Amino acid sequence: MKLSEFELDVMQLLWQHEPSTAAQLHEYLSANKKVAYTTVKTIVDRLEQKGAVERVGQQGRSIIYRSIVAQSTMSDQVTPGFMQRFFGGDSRSFIAHFIQQEELNEDDINYLQTLLKNKKQAK
């Protein structure tokens, strides 16, 4: 399933605030960018057509939606394209950029070291 950047933004909010109405999603989106309610409703309708969200109830006249697609599933699909677009498909550059740019505390560093150790042992 291919989603646009804006569809991914809406999905991200839905994953964080599930279940939600289109009006609630519009409210969350409006905090960061100017966007019309009708635009958000159109995106939610498209996500429903694509099988990413489903109707789970009604609140007055508003339809309540929840995601069907797990965030991890979408991350698995989006990451290769993101890596290709911004890092030429080079996973080393991608990982190095993340490590250099992020504020990592001791727990984060230990977690990453454990992931690397497990990855090495799996080979």
N, CA, C and O atoms as a MOPAC input file, in Angstrom:
PM7 MOZYME 1SCF
protein

 N      0.84600 1    -1.17700 1     0.00000 1
 C      0.00000 1     0.00000 1     0.00000 1
 C      0.88600 1     1.23300 1     0.00000 1
 O      1.72800 1     1.40300 1     0.88100 1
 N      0.69500 1     2.07800 1    -0.97700 1
 C      1.48200 1     3.30000 1    -1.10200 1
 C      0.67100 1     4.46800 1    -0.56800 1
 O     -0.46300 1     4.69000 1    -0.99100 1
 N      1.25800 1     5.22000 1     0.36600 1
 C      0.58600 1     6.37200 1     0.94800 1
 C      1.39400 1     7.63600 1     0.69900 1
 O      2.62500 1     7.61500 1     0.69500 1
 N      0.68700 1     8.72700 1     0.49200 1
 C      1.34100 1    10.02900 1     0.31200 1
 C      1.86700 1    10.51300 1     1.66500 1
 O      1.53900 1     9.95100 1     2.70900 1
 N      2.68400 1    11.55900 1     1.62500 1
 C      3.21300 1    12.14200 1     2.86500 1
 C      2.07800 1    12.58600 1     3.78400 1
 O      2.11300 1    12.34600 1     4.99100 1
 N      1.07600 1    13.23400 1     3.19900 1
 C     -0.04600 1    13.73100 1     4.00400 1
 C     -0.85700 1    12.57400 1     4.57700 1
 O     -1.30500 1    12.63900 1     5.72100 1
 N     -1.04700 1    11.52300 1     3.79300 1
 C     -1.74200 1    10.33600 1     4.30200 1
 C     -0.95900 1     9.72100 1     5.46000 1
 O     -1.55300 1     9.28700 1     6.44700 1
 N      0.35200 1     9.68300 1     5.34800 1
 C      1.18800 1     9.17900 1     6.43900 1
 C      1.07500 1    10.05700 1     7.67600 1
 O      1.06400 1     9.54800 1     8.79700 1
 N      0.99000 1    11.38200 1     7.48600 1
 C      0.80000 1    12.29500 1     8.62300 1
 C     -0.50000 1    11.97700 1     9.35400 1
 O     -0.53600 1    11.93100 1    10.58400 1
 N     -1.56300 1    11.75800 1     8.58700 1
 C     -2.86900 1    11.44500 1     9.18600 1
 C     -2.80100 1    10.09400 1     9.89900 1
 O     -3.32200 1     9.94700 1    11.00500 1
 N     -2.16500 1     9.11400 1     9.27200 1
 C     -2.02600 1     7.79900 1     9.89900 1
 C     -1.23500 1     7.90300 1    11.19900 1
 O     -1.59000 1     7.27700 1    12.19800 1
 N     -0.17800 1     8.68400 1    11.18500 1
 C      0.63800 1     8.86100 1    12.39200 1
 C     -0.21900 1     9.39700 1    13.53700 1
 O     -0.12300 1     8.91900 1    14.66800 1
 N     -1.04400 1    10.37500 1    13.24500 1
 C     -1.93400 1    10.92600 1    14.27200 1
 C     -2.96500 1     9.90300 1    14.72200 1
 O     -3.27700 1     9.81500 1    15.91000 1
 N     -3.48700 1     9.14000 1    13.79500 1
 C     -4.47100 1     8.12100 1    14.15300 1
 C     -3.83600 1     7.05500 1    15.04800 1
 O     -4.45100 1     6.61900 1    16.02100 1
 N     -2.61900 1     6.63700 1    14.72700 1
 C     -1.94800 1     5.66000 1    15.58100 1
 C     -1.75500 1     6.20600 1    16.99400 1
 O     -1.82800 1     5.45500 1    17.96700 1
 N     -1.51100 1     7.50300 1    17.10800 1
 C     -1.28100 1     8.12300 1    18.41200 1
 C     -2.58100 1     8.36500 1    19.17200 1
 O     -2.58100 1     8.33400 1    20.40200 1
 N     -3.68300 1     8.60400 1    18.47400 1
 C     -4.94900 1     9.00300 1    19.10000 1
 C     -6.09600 1     8.10800 1    18.63900 1
 O     -7.14700 1     8.59500 1    18.22300 1
 N     -5.88700 1     6.82100 1    18.71700 1
 C     -6.87000 1     5.88300 1    18.19200 1
 C     -7.90300 1     5.51700 1    19.24100 1
 O     -7.54300 1     5.34600 1    20.40600 1
 N     -9.15700 1     5.39100 1    18.88200 1
 C     -9.80900 1     5.76400 1    17.62800 1
 C    -10.07700 1     7.26700 1    17.58900 1
 O    -10.05400 1     7.92800 1    18.62700 1
 N    -10.32900 1     7.80500 1    16.40600 1
 C    -10.56700 1     9.24300 1    16.23200 1
 C    -11.56800 1     9.48800 1    15.12100 1
 O    -11.77500 1     8.64900 1    14.24400 1
 N    -12.18200 1    10.65500 1    15.18100 1
 C    -13.03200 1    11.12000 1    14.08900 1
 C    -12.17900 1    11.98300 1    13.16100 1
 O    -11.07500 1    12.38900 1    13.52500 1
 N    -12.68800 1    12.25900 1    11.97600 1
 C    -11.98100 1    13.14900 1    11.05100 1
 C    -11.82800 1    14.53400 1    11.67900 1
 O    -10.80600 1    15.19300 1    11.48800 1
 N    -12.83800 1    14.97400 1    12.42500 1
 C    -12.76600 1    16.28500 1    13.08200 1
 C    -11.64200 1    16.32500 1    14.11900 1
 O    -10.92800 1    17.32100 1    14.22900 1
 N    -11.49200 1    15.24700 1    14.87000 1
 C    -10.40600 1    15.19500 1    15.85200 1
 C     -9.04100 1    15.19100 1    15.15900 1
 O     -8.11600 1    15.87400 1    15.59700 1
 N     -8.92300 1    14.42200 1    14.08300 1
 C     -7.67000 1    14.39900 1    13.32700 1
 C     -7.36200 1    15.77800 1    12.75400 1
 O     -6.20800 1    16.20600 1    12.74600 1
 N     -8.39800 1    16.47700 1    12.27300 1
 C     -8.22600 1    17.83100 1    11.76400 1
 C     -7.70500 1    18.74900 1    12.87000 1
 O     -6.81000 1    19.56400 1    12.64200 1
 N     -8.26400 1    18.61200 1    14.05200 1
 C     -7.82800 1    19.43400 1    15.18900 1
 C     -6.35600 1    19.18600 1    15.50300 1
 O     -5.60400 1    20.13500 1    15.72200 1
 N     -5.93800 1    17.92500 1    15.52900 1
 C     -4.53000 1    17.59800 1    15.80100 1
 C     -3.61700 1    18.16800 1    14.71200 1
 O     -2.56900 1    18.74100 1    15.01100 1
 N     -4.02300 1    18.00700 1    13.44700 1
 C     -3.21900 1    18.51300 1    12.33000 1
 C     -3.14000 1    20.02900 1    12.32900 1
 O     -2.09600 1    20.60100 1    12.01400 1
 N     -4.23800 1    20.68100 1    12.67800 1
 C     -4.29600 1    22.14600 1    12.65700 1
 C     -3.35100 1    22.78900 1    13.65400 1
 O     -3.01400 1    23.96600 1    13.52600 1
 N     -2.92400 1    22.02700 1    14.63900 1
 C     -1.98300 1    22.56800 1    15.62900 1
 C     -0.64500 1    22.91600 1    14.98100 1
 O      0.05200 1    23.81400 1    15.45400 1
 N     -0.27500 1    22.21700 1    13.90500 1
 C      1.03500 1    22.41000 1    13.27100 1
 C      0.98900 1    23.01800 1    11.88400 1
 O      1.97000 1    23.61500 1    11.44000 1
 N     -0.14500 1    22.87700 1    11.18200 1
 C     -0.21700 1    23.42400 1     9.83200 1
 C     -1.64500 1    23.81700 1     9.51300 1
 O     -2.60000 1    23.28300 1    10.07600 1
 N     -1.76600 1    24.75900 1     8.59900 1
 C     -3.08500 1    25.22900 1     8.18800 1
 C     -3.63900 1    24.25000 1     7.15800 1
 O     -3.08800 1    24.08300 1     6.07000 1
 N     -4.73900 1    23.61200 1     7.53000 1
 C     -5.35600 1    22.62700 1     6.65500 1
 C     -6.86500 1    22.64800 1     6.89500 1
 O     -7.32200 1    22.74900 1     8.03300 1
 N     -7.62500 1    22.55200 1     5.81300 1
 C     -9.08400 1    22.58600 1     5.90000 1
 C     -9.61900 1    21.23800 1     6.37400 1
 O     -9.02800 1    20.19500 1     6.09400 1
 N    -10.72400 1    21.26700 1     7.08300 1
 C    -11.36800 1    20.03700 1     7.53500 1
 C    -11.70700 1    19.14200 1     6.34400 1
 O    -11.51700 1    17.92700 1     6.40300 1
 N    -12.20800 1    19.74300 1     5.26400 1
 C    -12.60300 1    18.94500 1     4.10000 1
 C    -11.41800 1    18.18500 1     3.50600 1
 O    -11.58100 1    17.08000 1     2.98900 1
 N    -10.24200 1    18.77200 1     3.58000 1
 C     -9.03300 1    18.10500 1     3.09800 1
 C     -8.73100 1    16.87700 1     3.95400 1
 O     -8.42900 1    15.80300 1     3.43400 1
 N     -8.81500 1    17.04800 1     5.25200 1
 C     -8.55600 1    15.93000 1     6.16400 1
 C     -9.59200 1    14.83400 1     5.95300 1
 O     -9.24400 1    13.65300 1     5.92700 1
 N    -10.85500 1    15.20500 1     5.80400 1
 C    -11.92200 1    14.22100 1     5.58200 1
 C    -11.67800 1    13.46000 1     4.27900 1
 O    -11.88000 1    12.24700 1     4.22300 1
 N    -11.24800 1    14.16300 1     3.23700 1
 C    -10.93400 1    13.50900 1     1.96000 1
 C     -9.80600 1    12.50400 1     2.13700 1
 O     -9.86800 1    11.40100 1     1.59200 1
 N     -8.77600 1    12.87300 1     2.89200 1
 C     -7.64400 1    11.97700 1     3.13600 1
 C     -8.11100 1    10.74700 1     3.91700 1
 O     -7.71100 1     9.62700 1     3.60100 1
 N     -8.94600 1    10.94500 1     4.92500 1
 C     -9.45800 1     9.81400 1     5.70900 1
 C    -10.28000 1     8.88800 1     4.81500 1
 O    -10.17100 1     7.66600 1     4.91200 1
 N    -11.10000 1     9.47200 1     3.94900 1
 C    -11.89500 1     8.66600 1     3.00200 1
 C    -10.98000 1     7.85400 1     2.08100 1
 O    -11.25100 1     6.68600 1     1.80300 1
 N     -9.89100 1     8.48000 1     1.60600 1
 C     -8.93000 1     7.77000 1     0.75000 1
 C     -8.25900 1     6.62900 1     1.49700 1
 O     -8.06400 1     5.54100 1     0.95600 1
 N     -7.90500 1     6.89800 1     2.76200 1
 C     -7.28000 1     5.86000 1     3.57600 1
 C     -8.23200 1     4.69300 1     3.79500 1
 O     -7.80900 1     3.53900 1     3.85500 1
 N     -9.50800 1     4.99700 1     3.91200 1
 C    -10.50800 1     3.93800 1     4.04800 1
 C    -10.60000 1     3.12700 1     2.75100 1
 O    -10.67800 1     1.89900 1     2.78800 1
 N    -10.59200 1     3.81400 1     1.61400 1
 C    -10.64700 1     3.12400 1     0.31500 1
 C     -9.42000 1     2.23800 1     0.09900 1
 O     -9.51800 1     1.16900 1    -0.50300 1
 N     -8.27000 1     2.68800 1     0.59200 1
 C     -7.03200 1     1.92300 1     0.43700 1
 C     -6.92900 1     0.77100 1     1.43200 1
 O     -6.02900 1    -0.06400 1     1.32900 1
 N     -7.84800 1     0.72500 1     2.39300 1
 C     -7.81200 1    -0.34000 1     3.38500 1
 C     -6.87500 1    -0.08000 1     4.54200 1
 O     -6.46400 1    -1.02000 1     5.22200 1
 N     -6.52800 1     1.17100 1     4.78100 1
 C     -5.63500 1     1.51900 1     5.88200 1
 C     -6.40300 1     1.81200 1     7.17100 1
 O     -5.88000 1     1.61800 1     8.26800 1
 N     -7.65200 1     2.28300 1     7.03200 1
 C     -8.49100 1     2.58300 1     8.19100 1
 C     -9.87700 1     1.97600 1     7.97800 1
 O    -10.26900 1     1.63500 1     6.86200 1
 N    -10.59700 1     1.85400 1     9.08600 1
 C    -11.96400 1     1.37500 1     8.99200 1
 C    -12.85300 1     2.13000 1     9.97200 1
 O    -12.38300 1     2.69400 1    10.96000 1
 N    -14.13400 1     2.12700 1     9.67600 1
 C    -15.13000 1     2.74500 1    10.54300 1
 C    -15.43000 1     1.78000 1    11.68700 1
 O    -15.64000 1     0.58600 1    11.47300 1
 N    -15.44600 1     2.32400 1    12.90600 1
 C    -15.71600 1     1.47300 1    14.06800 1
 C    -16.89100 1     1.96900 1    14.89800 1
 O    -17.24200 1     1.34600 1    15.90000 1
 N    -17.49500 1     3.06200 1    14.50400 1
 C    -18.63100 1     3.57800 1    15.25200 1
 C    -18.99200 1     4.97500 1    14.81700 1
 O    -18.49600 1     5.50100 1    13.82100 1
 N    -19.86500 1     5.55000 1    15.59600 1
 C    -20.31500 1     6.89900 1    15.29400 1
 C    -20.45800 1     7.67700 1    16.58600 1
 O    -20.85200 1     7.13200 1    17.61600 1
 N    -20.13200 1     8.96200 1    16.51800 1
 C    -20.24100 1     9.88100 1    17.64900 1
 C    -21.08700 1    11.03600 1    17.16300 1
 O    -20.56500 1    11.95600 1    16.53300 1
 N    -22.38100 1    11.01300 1    17.44000 1
 C    -23.27900 1    11.98400 1    16.84200 1
 C    -23.33200 1    11.72400 1    15.35200 1
 O    -23.65900 1    10.62100 1    14.91300 1
 N    -23.00500 1    12.74900 1    14.57200 1
 C    -22.96000 1    12.58400 1    13.11600 1
 C    -21.56200 1    12.24200 1    12.60400 1
 O    -21.37100 1    12.02000 1    11.40900 1
 N    -20.59700 1    12.20100 1    13.50400 1
 C    -19.20900 1    11.93400 1    13.10800 1
 C    -18.89300 1    10.44500 1    13.14600 1
 O    -19.31800 1     9.72400 1    14.04800 1
 N    -18.14400 1    10.00500 1    12.15400 1
 C    -17.72100 1     8.61100 1    12.06400 1
 C    -16.40100 1     8.45000 1    12.81200 1
 O    -15.50500 1     9.28700 1    12.69900 1
 N    -16.29400 1     7.38100 1    13.56400 1
 C    -15.07500 1     7.08800 1    14.31200 1
 C    -14.26600 1     6.06100 1    13.51700 1
 O    -14.79800 1     5.05400 1    13.05100 1
 N    -12.96900 1     6.34000 1    13.37500 1
 C    -12.06900 1     5.49000 1    12.58800 1
 C    -10.97100 1     4.90700 1    13.46900 1
 O    -10.58300 1     5.48100 1    14.48700 1
 N    -10.49100 1     3.76100 1    13.04400 1
 C     -9.27900 1     3.18000 1    13.63700 1
 C     -8.43800 1     2.63100 1    12.49800 1
 O     -8.93900 1     2.36400 1    11.40600 1
 N     -7.15200 1     2.46800 1    12.77200 1
 C     -6.25900 1     1.94900 1    11.72800 1
 C     -6.42700 1     0.44400 1    11.59300 1
 O     -6.72700 1    -0.25500 1    12.56100 1
 N     -6.23100 1    -0.02800 1    10.39500 1
 C     -6.19400 1    -1.46200 1    10.12700 1
 C     -4.74100 1    -1.88600 1     9.97000 1
 O     -4.35900 1    -2.99400 1    10.34800 1
 N     -3.94500 1    -0.99800 1     9.41100 1
 C     -2.53800 1    -1.26800 1     9.13500 1
 C     -1.70500 1    -0.86000 1    10.34500 1
 O     -1.85100 1     0.24900 1    10.85900 1
 N     -0.84200 1    -1.74800 1    10.79300 1
 C      0.03200 1    -1.45900 1    11.92900 1
 C      1.11100 1    -0.46000 1    11.52900 1
 O      1.56300 1    -0.43100 1    10.38400 1
 N      1.50400 1     0.34300 1    12.48500 1
 C      2.54800 1     1.33100 1    12.23000 1
 C      3.84800 1     0.64200 1    11.80000 1
 O      4.55400 1     1.14200 1    10.92300 1
 N      4.15900 1    -0.48400 1    12.40400 1
 C      5.39400 1    -1.19700 1    12.04400 1
 C      5.35500 1    -1.68100 1    10.59400 1
 O      6.38300 1    -1.69000 1     9.91800 1
 N      4.18700 1    -2.07700 1    10.11900 1
 C      4.04200 1    -2.51500 1     8.72800 1
 C      4.34500 1    -1.36800 1     7.77900 1
 O      5.06400 1    -1.53900 1     6.79400 1
 N      3.79300 1    -0.19500 1     8.08000 1
 C      4.03700 1     0.97200 1     7.22900 1
 C      5.49500 1     1.40800 1     7.30900 1
 O      6.07400 1     1.82300 1     6.30500 1
 N      6.08500 1     1.31900 1     8.48200 1
 C      7.50000 1     1.67800 1     8.63100 1
 C      8.37000 1     0.78400 1     7.77100 1
 O      9.31600 1     1.24900 1     7.13600 1
 N      8.04400 1    -0.51700 1     7.75200 1
 C      8.80700 1    -1.46100 1     6.92900 1
 C      8.70100 1    -1.10500 1     5.44700 1
 O      9.65500 1    -1.28900 1     4.69100 1
 N      7.54200 1    -0.59700 1     5.03300 1
 C      7.34100 1    -0.24500 1     3.62700 1
 C      7.96400 1     1.09700 1     3.26700 1
 O      8.42900 1     1.28300 1     2.14300 1
 N      7.97500 1     2.02400 1     4.20300 1
 C      8.43700 1     3.39100 1     3.92700 1
 C      9.95600 1     3.51900 1     4.04600 1
 O     10.56600 1     4.29300 1     3.30900 1
 N     10.56200 1     2.78500 1     4.94700 1
 C     11.99300 1     2.94200 1     5.22900 1
 C     12.88800 1     2.75800 1     3.99500 1
 O     13.77100 1     3.58500 1     3.76900 1
 N     12.69300 1     1.71000 1     3.19200 1
 C     13.58100 1     1.57600 1     2.01600 1
 C     13.50000 1     2.77600 1     1.06100 1
 O     14.52800 1     3.23200 1     0.55900 1
 N     12.31000 1     3.28000 1     0.81100 1
 C     12.16100 1     4.45200 1    -0.06600 1
 C     12.80100 1     5.68500 1     0.53500 1
 O     13.43100 1     6.47200 1    -0.17100 1
 N     12.64200 1     5.85400 1     1.83800 1
 C     13.25800 1     6.97300 1     2.54200 1
 C     14.77700 1     6.88000 1     2.45900 1
 O     15.45400 1     7.86400 1     2.16000 1
 N     15.30600 1     5.68500 1     2.72500 1
 C     16.75500 1     5.49900 1     2.64600 1
 C     17.27100 1     5.75600 1     1.24500 1
 O     18.32200 1     6.37300 1     1.07300 1
 N     16.54400 1     5.29100 1     0.24600 1
 C     16.96300 1     5.49500 1    -1.14300 1
 C     16.94400 1     6.98000 1    -1.49200 1
 O     17.88100 1     7.49700 1    -2.10100 1
 N     15.86900 1     7.65800 1    -1.10100 1
 C     15.69600 1     9.06300 1    -1.45300 1
 C     16.72900 1     9.96300 1    -0.78500 1
 O     17.27900 1    10.85800 1    -1.42700 1
 N     16.99700 1     9.73300 1     0.49600 1
 C     17.85700 1    10.65600 1     1.23300 1
 C     19.29400 1    10.17500 1     1.43500 1
 O     20.18700 1    10.97900 1     1.70500 1
 N     19.51800 1     8.86600 1     1.30300 1
 C     20.85100 1     8.34000 1     1.56300 1
 C     21.35400 1     7.43900 1     0.44900 1
 O     22.30400 1     6.68000 1     0.64200 1
 N     20.72600 1     7.51700 1    -0.71000 1
 C     21.15000 1     6.72300 1    -1.85100 1
 C     21.10500 1     5.22700 1    -1.59700 1
 O     21.82600 1     4.46200 1    -2.23800 1
 N     20.25700 1     4.80400 1    -0.66300 1
 C     20.12500 1     3.39100 1    -0.34000 1
 C     21.21500 1     2.85400 1     0.57200 1
 O     21.25800 1     1.65700 1     0.85700 1
 N     22.09000 1     3.72800 1     1.02600 1
 C     23.22900 1     3.32900 1     1.86600 1
 C     22.80400 1     3.28200 1     3.33600 1
 O     22.64100 1     4.32400 1     3.97200 1
 N     22.62800 1     2.08200 1     3.86800 1
 C     22.17800 1     1.94000 1     5.25600 1
 C     23.20900 1     2.47500 1     6.25400 1
 O     22.83900 1     2.97900 1     7.31400 1
 N     24.48000 1     2.36900 1     5.92500 1
 C     25.51800 1     2.91200 1     6.82300 1
 C     25.35200 1     4.41200 1     7.01100 1
 O     25.41800 1     4.91700 1     8.13200 1
 N     25.13800 1     5.11600 1     5.91600 1
 C     24.96000 1     6.57100 1     5.99700 1
 C     23.70900 1     6.91700 1     6.78200 1
 O     23.70300 1     7.85400 1     7.58100 1
 N     22.65400 1     6.15800 1     6.55100 1
 C     21.38900 1     6.36600 1     7.25100 1
 C     21.57400 1     6.20600 1     8.76000 1
 O     21.15500 1     7.06200 1     9.53800 1
 N     22.20200 1     5.10500 1     9.16300 1
 C     22.40700 1     4.82600 1    10.59200 1
 C     23.37100 1     5.83100 1    11.19900 1
 O     23.14200 1     6.31500 1    12.30700 1
 N     24.44300 1     6.15200 1    10.49100 1
 C     25.42100 1     7.12500 1    10.99100 1
 C     24.77300 1     8.48800 1    11.18500 1
 O     25.01800 1     9.15600 1    12.19000 1
 N     23.95200 1     8.89800 1    10.23600 1
 C     23.26500 1    10.17800 1    10.34700 1
 C     22.39300 1    10.19700 1    11.60100 1
 O     22.41700 1    11.16800 1    12.35800 1
 N     21.63900 1     9.15000 1    11.82000 1
 C     20.77600 1     9.06600 1    12.99100 1
 C     21.59300 1     9.17400 1    14.27400 1
 O     21.25200 1     9.95600 1    15.16200 1
 N     22.65500 1     8.40500 1    14.37600 1
 C     23.46900 1     8.38700 1    15.59400 1
 C     24.12500 1     9.74000 1    15.84100 1
 O     24.20300 1    10.19500 1    16.98200 1
 N     24.59900 1    10.38600 1    14.77100 1
 C     25.27200 1    11.67300 1    14.93100 1
 C     24.31000 1    12.80700 1    15.24500 1
 O     24.66800 1    13.73300 1    15.97300 1
 N     23.10500 1    12.75400 1    14.71300 1
 C     22.16600 1    13.87000 1    14.85700 1
 C     21.30200 1    13.79900 1    16.11500 1
 O     20.86900 1    14.83200 1    16.62300 1
 N     21.05200 1    12.61200 1    16.61300 1
 C     20.15100 1    12.44900 1    17.74700 1
 C     20.87000 1    12.66500 1    19.07600 1
 O     22.06000 1    12.38100 1    19.21700 1
 N     20.11700 1    13.17300 1    20.04000 1
 C     20.60400 1    13.27500 1    21.41300 1
 C     20.36800 1    11.90900 1    22.05800 1
 O     19.23700 1    11.57900 1    22.41600 1
 N     21.41200 1    11.13000 1    22.20400 1
 C     21.28500 1     9.78900 1    22.75100 1
 C     21.76800 1     9.76600 1    24.19800 1
 O     22.87700 1    10.20700 1    24.50000 1
 N     20.91500 1     9.24200 1    25.09500 1
 C     21.34700 1     9.08900 1    26.48100 1
 C     21.98600 1     7.71100 1    26.65300 1
 O     22.07500 1     6.94300 1    25.69500 1
 N     22.42200 1     7.40400 1    27.85100 1
 C     23.10600 1     6.14200 1    28.11200 1
 C     22.21100 1     4.94000 1    27.80300 1
 O     22.68400 1     3.93800 1    27.26500 1
 N     20.93100 1     5.03300 1    28.13900 1
 C     19.99300 1     3.94300 1    27.85000 1
 C     19.86300 1     3.71800 1    26.34500 1
 O     19.83100 1     2.57700 1    25.88600 1
 N     19.78800 1     4.80700 1    25.57800 1
 C     19.70200 1     4.69600 1    24.12100 1
 C     20.93000 1     4.00100 1    23.54700 1
 O     20.81900 1     3.12500 1    22.68900 1
 N     22.08700 1     4.39800 1    24.02600 1
 C     23.34400 1     3.82600 1    23.53800 1
 C     23.42600 1     2.34100 1    23.89100 1
 O     23.83000 1     1.52400 1    23.06300 1
 N     23.04300 1     1.99400 1    25.12100 1
 C     23.04200 1     0.58500 1    25.52600 1
 C     22.07000 1    -0.22900 1    24.67000 1
 O     22.38000 1    -1.35200 1    24.27300 1
 N     20.91300 1     0.32900 1    24.39100 1
 C     19.91800 1    -0.34700 1    23.56100 1
 C     20.46700 1    -0.60000 1    22.15500 1
 O     20.32900 1    -1.70000 1    21.62000 1
 N     21.09200 1     0.42300 1    21.55900 1
 C     21.66600 1     0.27100 1    20.22500 1
 C     22.80300 1    -0.75600 1    20.21900 1
 O     22.93200 1    -1.54000 1    19.27900 1
 N     23.62200 1    -0.74600 1    21.26800 1
 C     24.70300 1    -1.72100 1    21.35300 1
 C     24.14900 1    -3.14700 1    21.45300 1
 O     24.70600 1    -4.07500 1    20.86700 1
 N     23.05600 1    -3.31400 1    22.19200 1
 C     22.41500 1    -4.62600 1    22.30600 1
 C     21.86100 1    -5.07600 1    20.96100 1
 O     22.01100 1    -6.23800 1    20.58400 1
 N     21.21900 1    -4.15600 1    20.23200 1
 C     20.71300 1    -4.48700 1    18.90400 1
 C     21.83700 1    -4.94400 1    17.98200 1
 O     21.70200 1    -5.94200 1    17.27400 1
 N     22.94200 1    -4.21100 1    17.99300 1
 C     24.09400 1    -4.55900 1    17.14700 1
 C     24.69000 1    -5.91200 1    17.55600 1
 O     25.04400 1    -6.72800 1    16.70500 1
 N     24.79300 1    -6.13200 1    18.84600 1
 C     25.33300 1    -7.41000 1    19.34600 1
 C     24.44100 1    -8.55900 1    18.89600 1
 O     24.94400 1    -9.57700 1    18.42000 1
 N     23.12800 1    -8.41600 1    19.03700 1
 C     22.18500 1    -9.46400 1    18.61700 1
 C     22.23400 1    -9.69000 1    17.11700 1
 O     22.15600 1   -10.82800 1    16.65400 1
 N     22.36100 1    -8.61500 1    16.35600 1
 C     22.45000 1    -8.71600 1    14.90000 1
 C     23.71100 1    -9.50400 1    14.50800 1
 O     23.67600 1   -10.35700 1    13.62200 1
 N     24.79800 1    -9.20200 1    15.17500 1
 C     26.07700 1    -9.87700 1    14.88300 1
 C     25.97800 1   -11.35700 1    15.22600 1
 O     26.47800 1   -12.19300 1    14.47400 1
 N     25.35100 1   -11.69700 1    16.33300 1
 C     25.22800 1   -13.09400 1    16.75900 1
 C     24.29000 1   -13.87700 1    15.85200 1
 O     24.42700 1   -15.09400 1    15.72900 1
 N     23.34800 1   -13.20400 1    15.22200 1
 C     22.38800 1   -13.86700 1    14.34100 1
 C     23.01400 1   -14.30200 1    13.02900 1
 O     22.43500 1   -15.11600 1    12.31100 1
 N     24.18500 1   -13.77600 1    12.70200 1
 C     24.86100 1   -14.12000 1    11.42800 1
 C     25.55400 1   -15.42700 1    11.50000 1
 O     26.16400 1   -15.85800 1    10.52200 1

